[in-house]
Amino acid sequence: MTVTTAGALPEEIYDVVVVGAGVVGSAIARELARHPLRTAVVEASDDVGDATSKANTAILHTGFDAVPGSLESRLVREGQQRLAAYAAESGIPVEPVGALLVAWDDEQLAALPALADKAERNGYRDARIIGADEVYRREPHLGPGALAALDVPGESIICPWTTTLAYATQAVRAGVDLHLNCRVEGFGRAEELHRLHTARGTVRARYLVNAAGLHSDTVDRALGHHDFTVTPRRGQLLVFDKFARELVHHILLPVPTALGKGVLVAPTVYGNVLLGPTAENRDDRTATHTTAEGIALLREKGRRIVPALLDEEVTTVYAGLRAATEHDDFQIHAHPEQRYVTVGGIRSTGLTASMAIAAYVTELLAGAGLDLGEARDLDPVRMPNLGEAFPRPYQRAELIAADPEYGVLVCHCERVSRGEIRDALAGPVPPASLDGLRRRTRARGGRCQGFYCGAAVRELFVRRAELRG
Ligand SMILES: Cc1cc2nc3c(=O)[nH]c(=O)nc-3n(C[C@H](O)[C@H](O)[C@H](O)COP(=O)(O)OP(=O)(O)OC[C@H]3O[C@@H](n4cnc5c(N)ncnc54)[C@H](O)[C@@H]3O)c2cc1C
């Protein structure tokens, strides 16, 4: 297992190097790990899943509303099936709560049959229109005025953090090298090899995959391609306290507009409720701050959907940037002459589609001449459970009896034990920061946002070498 965070990079020539360890790059690395190849991932950040992949709405989509016939439609549908099965096997929390796409006026009501038809054309056959009575029976706290809804029972909520970490963990365990703190600043080619220049030295590889998210177009240009431009589309979100959870049973979607899927109200697998996201085109690829205007807009929209939600406490706010482009589809292109595959424009469905994107990219690499060798099954990975719907360690008497550290709570809001923090710090892809530790355990992610547990968690983090033993 090799994860490096500092120092010189290995001299070896890799078969494939993947730029970017978001959910997409990590999924690709995991898929490549099934083959007898030497693969490396180079990531600018100090952790996996630290950019767009950590800040989304965490819905495992059916793809019912994709553009029929698009690559995205196919990969979302296939990705949903793959990820649902993978989650069940690896312990990634998923709750199949279903979605209701609510019509609030006559125009939206008139749009529902076309959306049901679109779902069919996307290969999703379980969507059906339900009347107001059924909508209110299933969502008693919905605001007044809902006329009907499209019921999409296949939509689920998922943990995005565990997903990326599961992919990366399995890839690393299977022999992929993960080089963190390793931003690629220049691209060259010599003797048929890609040469990726970083502050830690040069990585050499026969094949290159660009999974650089918001920077996928910049990398593509450095390789001589001008097929798309990323316009970061900010999505701000509010996270409501767990007391709000009983107000919302489904993912409550609006009827979509040209700018995207619109503002939703959805439960999270951690027991909270989300309200968001906004859809704001930005110039700045680092603009992940929230704004007073964004929050005011969300509150106004949320008040219509579930009025009582707005009386609940807000635990936190965050924002993510979608990699939108001028095209209405993912920008996945093979350049066989360069032994290069671009995986760009992975906009608002990339978490869902990640495993299907990985399989598709692997096919494209083979089509570009990479000899994949025979595929093998990877050793299964079992991730720690972060979901409220499944037993957490503090609830498992047998686990605590075997290892009392799981009974010692450090973060009381989120009920995170010392044992879980110890395990996360000793994991194959350990956290490099307190935020990374939060994404692995939920510690400091609750109502007090670390006010009470922050010092204790920080102490464990600082003493991690001692904890590892
Ligand atoms: C508000 C919002 C809501 C969303 N909701 C959903 C949802 O409900 N369901 C769903 O399926 N999807 C959703 N998405 C989309 C999903 O989050 C993205 O499609 C997905 O995270 C993209 O993953 P990625 O790996 O392509 O990008 P990223 O996670 O951004 O990863 C790219 C990585 O590349 C690295 N990198 C960039 N340049 C370099 C370089 N030069 N050298 C080294 N490393 C580099 C970055 O540091 C980064 O870690 C949402 C997105 C947003 C913003």
The ligand as a Tripos MOL2 file, in Angstrom:
@<TRIPOS>MOLECULE
LIG
   53    58     1     0     0
SMALL
NO_CHARGES

@<TRIPOS>ATOM
      1 C1        -23.9670   21.5800   -5.1790 C.3       1 LIG1
      2 C2        -23.7230   20.2610   -5.8510 C.ar      1 LIG1
      3 C3        -24.6650   19.2520   -5.7640 C.ar      1 LIG1
      4 C4        -24.4360   18.0140   -6.3880 C.ar      1 LIG1
      5 N1        -25.3120   17.0030   -6.1620 N.ar      1 LIG1
      6 C5        -25.0400   15.7660   -6.6460 C.ar      1 LIG1
      7 C6        -25.8820   14.6950   -6.3430 C.ar      1 LIG1
      8 O1        -26.8380   14.8320   -5.5890 O.2       1 LIG1
      9 N2        -25.6110   13.4800   -6.8990 N.ar      1 LIG1
     10 C7        -24.5600   13.2890   -7.7410 C.ar      1 LIG1
     11 O2        -24.4030   12.1810   -8.2470 O.2       1 LIG1
     12 N3        -23.6970   14.2980   -8.0010 N.ar      1 LIG1
     13 C8        -23.9180   15.5240   -7.4730 C.ar      1 LIG1
     14 N4        -23.0670   16.5580   -7.7370 N.ar      1 LIG1
     15 C9        -21.9630   16.3520   -8.6600 C.3       1 LIG1
     16 C10       -20.7840   15.6200   -8.0720 C.3       1 LIG1
     17 O3        -20.4600   16.1120   -6.8000 O.3       1 LIG1
     18 C11       -19.6170   15.8070   -9.0450 C.3       1 LIG1
     19 O4        -20.0120   15.4410  -10.3470 O.3       1 LIG1
     20 C12       -18.4120   14.9820   -8.6400 C.3       1 LIG1
     21 O5        -18.0560   15.2190   -7.2980 O.3       1 LIG1
     22 C13       -17.2430   15.3260   -9.5420 C.3       1 LIG1
     23 O6        -16.1420   14.5600   -9.1340 O.3       1 LIG1
     24 P1        -14.7200   14.7570   -9.7950 P.3       1 LIG1
     25 O7        -13.8590   13.6810   -9.2730 O.co2     1 LIG1
     26 O8        -14.8880   14.8890  -11.2720 O.co2     1 LIG1
     27 O9        -14.2480   16.1950   -9.3310 O.3       1 LIG1
     28 P2        -13.5510   16.6840   -7.9770 P.3       1 LIG1
     29 O10       -14.1720   16.1110   -6.7770 O.co2     1 LIG1
     30 O11       -13.5020   18.1720   -8.0560 O.co2     1 LIG1
     31 O12       -12.0940   16.0820   -8.0820 O.3       1 LIG1
     32 C14       -11.1240   16.5950   -8.9570 C.3       1 LIG1
     33 C15        -9.7970   16.5470   -8.2400 C.3       1 LIG1
     34 O13        -8.7580   16.9200   -9.1440 O.3       1 LIG1
     35 C16        -7.7750   17.5900   -8.3970 C.3       1 LIG1
     36 N5         -6.9550   18.3730   -9.3380 N.ar      1 LIG1
     37 C17        -7.3590   19.3860  -10.1460 C.ar      1 LIG1
     38 N6         -6.3130   19.8510  -10.8600 N.ar      1 LIG1
     39 C18        -5.2280   19.1130  -10.5000 C.ar      1 LIG1
     40 C19        -3.8670   19.1350  -10.8840 C.ar      1 LIG1
     41 N7         -3.3780   19.9980  -11.8060 N.pl3     1 LIG1
     42 N8         -3.0240   18.2460  -10.2970 N.ar      1 LIG1
     43 C20        -3.4720   17.3610   -9.3770 C.ar      1 LIG1
     44 N9         -4.7700   17.3170   -8.9740 N.ar      1 LIG1
     45 C21        -5.6300   18.1770   -9.5300 C.ar      1 LIG1
     46 C22        -8.5690   18.4480   -7.4300 C.3       1 LIG1
     47 O14        -7.7880   18.8300   -6.3110 O.3       1 LIG1
     48 C23        -9.7250   17.5300   -7.0760 C.3       1 LIG1
     49 O15        -9.5030   16.8100   -5.8810 O.3       1 LIG1
     50 C24       -23.2710   17.8120   -7.1460 C.ar      1 LIG1
     51 C25       -22.3050   18.8230   -7.2220 C.ar      1 LIG1
     52 C26       -22.5210   20.0230   -6.5650 C.ar      1 LIG1
     53 C27       -21.4680   21.0810   -6.6030 C.3       1 LIG1
@<TRIPOS>BOND
     1     1     2 1
     2     2     3 ar
     3     2    52 ar
     4     3     4 ar
     5     4     5 ar
     6     4    50 ar
     7     5     6 ar
     8     6     7 ar
     9     6    13 1
    10     7     8 2
    11     7     9 ar
    12     9    10 ar
    13    10    11 2
    14    10    12 ar
    15    12    13 ar
    16    13    14 ar
    17    14    15 1
    18    14    50 ar
    19    15    16 1
    20    16    17 1
    21    16    18 1
    22    18    19 1
    23    18    20 1
    24    20    21 1
    25    20    22 1
    26    22    23 1
    27    23    24 1
    28    24    25 2
    29    24    26 1
    30    24    27 1
    31    27    28 1
    32    28    29 2
    33    28    30 1
    34    28    31 1
    35    31    32 1
    36    32    33 1
    37    33    34 1
    38    33    48 1
    39    34    35 1
    40    35    36 1
    41    35    46 1
    42    36    37 ar
    43    36    45 ar
    44    37    38 ar
    45    38    39 ar
    46    39    40 ar
    47    39    45 ar
    48    40    41 1
    49    40    42 ar
    50    42    43 ar
    51    43    44 ar
    52    44    45 ar
    53    46    47 1
    54    46    48 1
    55    48    49 1
    56    50    51 ar
    57    51    52 ar
    58    52    53 1
@<TRIPOS>SUBSTRUCTURE
     1 LIG1         1 GROUP 0 **** ****
